[in-house]
Amino acid sequence: MAARHEEIADELRRAIDRDEYTVGSRLPSEAELAAHYAVSRGTVRQAVAALTAEGLIGSRQGARRVVLASRRSQSFAELRSFAQWARAIGREATGRVAAQEYRPATAEDAVRLQLCAGTPVLHVLRVRGLDGEPVLLERTVYADWISPAVESIEPDCSSVTQRLYDDTGLVFAYGEHVIDAVAAGSQDAELLGVRRTSPLLRVRRVTTTREGRPVEWSDDRYRSDAVRFSVHNSVDSNALARKTAN
């Protein structure tokens, strides 16, 4: 059986996830929490310390604790895959390949993947979902050296990142993201189940190995009613986070 402070910590995590305590808001005082849970302030202090260690809340001497994030958030600094993020928020990631073919690397492909123009590279259009509901289109171009491993993955694989690690030992280590908004074209609208010209959140990213070798570059388009992004600023960092939309 979990200790009482662990139970309280879990209840607070769930309350933060439900936005009962939103990012930027203050938690009740130790005395208020102790009264609410009918425990000592020491027990509350242990529960709150666990959330502080996880980065969900922050504290300063003499000040009320502030909610910094929820488990539904994912800092892009963590470089989690879509599937890893989905699991973290208690959802099931799904995926299917809508199109896949080799093409000669364009000038843009060559720059982003550090290849010679004309090198055969694998283009994959993948529909990603949360609990079966399509929320994301990934148009990914894979470097020639990793393309054969990607090509061999089954079309409905939920996590290409995990499969590549299992099959080849590849670790995606660094990512650069550029975010803007685009209107859904005919193909986007059909695959995501939205109206044509609906707003989509686009993330263009290049991902590399630890050594800086480009693995892929991708144009990812999220349904704006399903996923949102936020930026949390501090003197130490500017953390971009991906969240489910409410």
N, C-alpha and C positions, 0 to 999 in steps of 0.2 A: 504494500500500500504506500502511495506517495506521501511524503511529509506534507504538513499543512502549508508550509511556505511554497512548496512546489505546486500545490493545487491552486493557491492564490496567484502565483506567477502565471500559470496557464490560463486562468480566468482573465487576468489582465491582458495577456497576449490576444485572446479571442476578442476582448472588448476593443482593443486597438484595431484589430483586423476588421471589426464591424463598424469602425469609425465612431464608436461611442466616445473615444478619445481620439480626436483627429490629429494629424501631424501639425505640430506647432502649438497645440493646446497644452495646458498644464494638467497633471494628474492631481487628484485630491491629495490633501496633506496626509502624512503618516497617521495622524490622529483620526482623521476621517475614514481612512481605509481600515484602520484597526477596529473602529466602531462598526463599520459596514460588515466586516468579515468576522467580528466577535473574536478577535485574537489580540495578542500583545503587539505593541509597536515594534518590538524586536523581530517578531515573525514577519510583519509587513516589510521591515527593512531587508530581511533576507530575500523576500520575493522580489522586491524592487531592485536589489543588487543583481539578481539574475538577468533582469531585463536590461539593466544598464550595461552589463557585460556583453549582451547580445547586440547592443547598439540601437535598441528600440527606443530607449529614453536616455536623456542626459540630465545631469545634475550639477549644481553649483552650490558651494557652501552657503547655507542660509536661505536658499531659494527653492521654490517648488520645482519638482521634476517636470521636464518638458518632453513631449512625445516627438521623437526624431524620425521615426519610420514605422511601417507596419510590415508584417511578413508578406503582404501582398505586393510590396514594393521590391524592386530589384535594382540595385545600383549597377549601371553598366560597367563600373570598374570591376565588378565581380566576374564579368564575361561568362555568365551562365548561358547555356543554350535555352531555346524556347521550351524544350521539354523539361529541363531542370527547373526553370522558372515556374512552369505549370504545376509540377509536383510540389514546389514550395508553397503554393497557394491552395493546395488541396484539389487541383483540377487534373483531368487526364488529357495529356497532349495527344493529338492525332495528326497524321500527315499522309498525304498521297501525292504522287508525282503526276502532274497533268501533262507535262511534255519534257522530253529529254533528248538532246542531240549534240553531236560534236560540230563545232564551227571553227573556222580559222580565227585566231585572235585578232580583234580589231585594234586600232591604235589605242583606244581607251583600255581595252583588256591588257594590252602589252605594258602600258604604263602602270596600271594598278597591280598587275601580277608579276611585273618585272620579267617579262618574256619577250621574245622576238615576235613582231607582228606576223601573223599567218600561222603561228603555232596552233595545232589543234587543241582546243579547250572544250570542256564539257559544260553545256548550258542546261540548267535544270529549273523548271517551273514547278514549284511545290506549293500545295494548299495546306496550311496548318490550321488546326482547330483546337478549341477547348471543349472537352466533353462532347466532341463530335460537331460542334458548331464552328463553321469556318470564320476565322478572324484575321488571317494573315496570308498574304501571297509572298513567297520568296522566289525571286528571280536571281539565281546564283550562278556565277561563272567560276569553275574550279580550275586551278592550275594544272598543266599537263601531267605533272608528276604524281598528283593525287587523284586525277580523274578516273583511272581504271578501278581504284578501290571504291569510289563513289558509285560508279556505274554498276557495280556488282551488288549493291545494297537493294533489298526488296523495295518496291515502290511505296508500300504503306508503312515503312519504318518510322516509328514515332520520334527517334532521336538519331540523326545522322552523326552528330558530334560524338555520342557514346559509341556508336557502331564503329566509327573510324578509330576511336581509341582502342576498342576491343580488338579490332582486326589488324591495325597497323601500329598502335602505340602513339598515334598522333595526338598532341595536346594543343588546342587552340589557346594561345597565350596572350595575344594583344589584339585589340580592336580599335579602329577609328570609326566614329559615327558622325554622319551629317544628317540632320533632320529637317524636313520641310513638309508642306502639304501639297497634295495633288488631287485632281479630280479623277474619279474612276472612269476608265474607258470601257468599251463594250466587254472585253475579255475579263477585266477586273470585276465589273459589275456581275457578270454571269457566275464567276467562280466564287465570289464572296456573298452572293445573294443580296446585293444592294442595287439601288437605281444608278443608271449611268449618270455621271457627273457628281455623284455623291462624294463628299470630302474623305480622303484617305490620308493617314499619317504615313509618310515615307521616311524610311531610314536607309541611307546608303552607307554600307560598311565595307571595310577591308579587314580581314583577319589574318594574322600571321602566327608562325611558330615562335617559340622563345628566342630563336636565333634571328628572328625578323624576316624569315622567308614567307612570302605571301602564299596563303593556302587558297583563298577564295575572295571574291568580291561580290556583293549582293545588293539588289534593290528590293527592300522589304516594304510591303504596303499593308498597313493595319487598318481594319475597320475602325473608324473614329468613335463609334458607339461601344466598342468592345475593349479597347485598350487606350490608356492615356499616358502621357509622360509628365514628369514634374522635375524641377530642379531645386535642390535644397542647398542654399549657400551658407558658408561659414568662413571664418578667417582661415580655416585649415583646408577646406576643400569645397568644390562645387560639384556635388554628386547628382548625376542624372539618373532618374529611376523610371522603370517601366511598371505600370499598374493596370489592373483591370478597371474598366470604366464603370461608374455607378450611375 
